[in-house]
Amino acid sequence: MNLTNQNQKTQKTTEQHMVDFLKHFQALEQAMEPFKDQKRDLRENFHENGWLSKEEMRMAVRAYRMLKQDLDLEEVKSLISKLKLSGFNNG
């Protein structure tokens, strides 16, 4: 058997890579599930205790994600103003 034929037999197909990917993806999804439950419980706890409304939690999470991405708020404001001037209506 020449080297080219041997390499072709040892290389994985796209389908095999997809199966490997999905096995790892599934394992990560399963490992993350308890954390998703904790996030749900946290939201429910804050809502049930009357500390924050669902909208206040959504706004806080949006602000957190914007900070995490280090967005330039002035640039965002400018873009929103331009969209409004262009007649874009959110709704």
C-alpha positions as CSV (number, residue, x, y, z in Angstrom):
1,M,0.0,0.0,0.0
2,N,1.5,3.3,-0.9
3,L,1.5,6.4,1.3
4,T,-1.3,8.2,-0.5
5,N,-3.8,5.3,-0.1
6,Q,-2.8,4.9,3.6
7,N,-3.4,8.7,4.2
8,Q,-6.8,8.5,2.5
9,K,-7.8,5.6,4.8
10,T,-6.7,7.3,8.0
11,Q,-8.2,10.7,7.2
12,K,-11.7,11.2,8.6
13,T,-14.6,12.1,6.4
14,T,-16.7,15.2,7.0
15,E,-19.4,13.1,8.4
16,Q,-17.0,11.5,10.9
17,H,-15.8,14.9,12.0
18,M,-19.5,16.0,12.4
19,V,-20.2,12.9,14.6
20,D,-17.1,13.7,16.7
21,F,-18.1,17.4,16.9
22,L,-21.7,16.5,18.0
23,K,-20.4,14.0,20.6
24,H,-18.3,16.8,22.2
25,F,-21.1,19.3,21.7
26,Q,-23.6,17.1,23.5
27,A,-21.2,16.5,26.4
28,L,-20.8,20.3,26.8
29,E,-24.5,20.8,26.6
30,Q,-25.1,18.3,29.3
31,A,-22.4,19.7,31.5
32,M,-23.9,23.2,31.1
33,E,-27.4,22.2,32.0
34,P,-27.0,22.6,35.8
35,F,-25.7,26.1,35.2
36,K,-28.7,27.0,33.0
37,D,-30.9,25.7,35.8
38,Q,-29.1,27.9,38.3
39,K,-29.6,31.0,36.1
40,R,-33.4,30.2,35.8
41,D,-33.5,29.7,39.6
42,L,-31.7,33.0,40.1
43,R,-34.1,34.9,37.9
44,E,-37.1,33.3,39.6
45,N,-35.7,34.1,43.1
46,F,-35.2,37.8,42.3
47,H,-38.7,38.0,40.6
48,E,-40.5,36.1,43.4
49,N,-38.9,38.3,46.1
50,G,-39.9,41.4,44.3
51,W,-36.3,42.6,44.0
52,L,-36.4,43.0,40.2
53,S,-39.0,42.8,37.5
54,K,-38.4,40.6,34.5
55,E,-37.8,43.7,32.4
56,E,-35.3,45.0,34.9
57,M,-33.4,41.7,34.8
58,R,-33.4,41.8,31.0
59,M,-32.0,45.4,31.0
60,A,-29.3,44.4,33.5
61,V,-28.2,41.5,31.4
62,R,-28.2,43.6,28.3
63,A,-26.0,46.2,30.0
64,Y,-23.7,43.4,31.3
65,R,-23.3,42.0,27.8
66,M,-22.6,45.4,26.4
67,L,-20.0,46.1,29.1
68,K,-18.5,42.6,28.5
69,Q,-18.2,43.4,24.7
70,D,-16.7,46.8,25.5
71,L,-19.2,48.6,23.2
72,D,-18.8,52.3,22.6
73,L,-22.0,53.7,23.9
74,E,-21.6,56.9,21.9
75,E,-21.3,54.9,18.8
76,V,-24.4,52.9,19.7
77,K,-26.4,56.1,20.4
78,S,-25.2,57.6,17.1
79,L,-26.3,54.5,15.2
80,I,-29.7,54.5,16.9
81,S,-30.2,58.2,16.0
82,K,-29.2,57.5,12.3
83,L,-31.7,54.6,12.2
84,K,-34.5,56.8,13.6
85,L,-33.7,59.6,11.2
86,S,-33.8,57.1,8.3
87,G,-37.4,56.2,9.4
88,F,-36.6,52.8,11.0
89,N,-39.3,52.0,13.5
90,N,-38.8,49.2,16.1
91,G,-42.2,47.7,15.9
